[in-house]
Amino acid sequence: MPSHSDPVVAMASNAIGGPLGRYAVVGRDGVGAIMAALMVMASAVMALGVFQKVTAS
């Protein structure tokens, strides 16, 4: 893992939660996990937009 061998990446990874742990599984879900995260973010943005329009009237 680059976060264990590269000091610059190790310092940067601390800003987003630290390096991967011993029992972390990398790449297991693949595209499905990425699509799920994108759908959650898109739904949150859409809900925020709807809420903004409802409160403006």
Secondary structure, DSSP 8 states (H G I E B T S, - for coil): -HHHH-HHHHHHHHTTT-S--TT---SSSTHHHHHHHHHHHHHHHHHHHHHHHHHH-
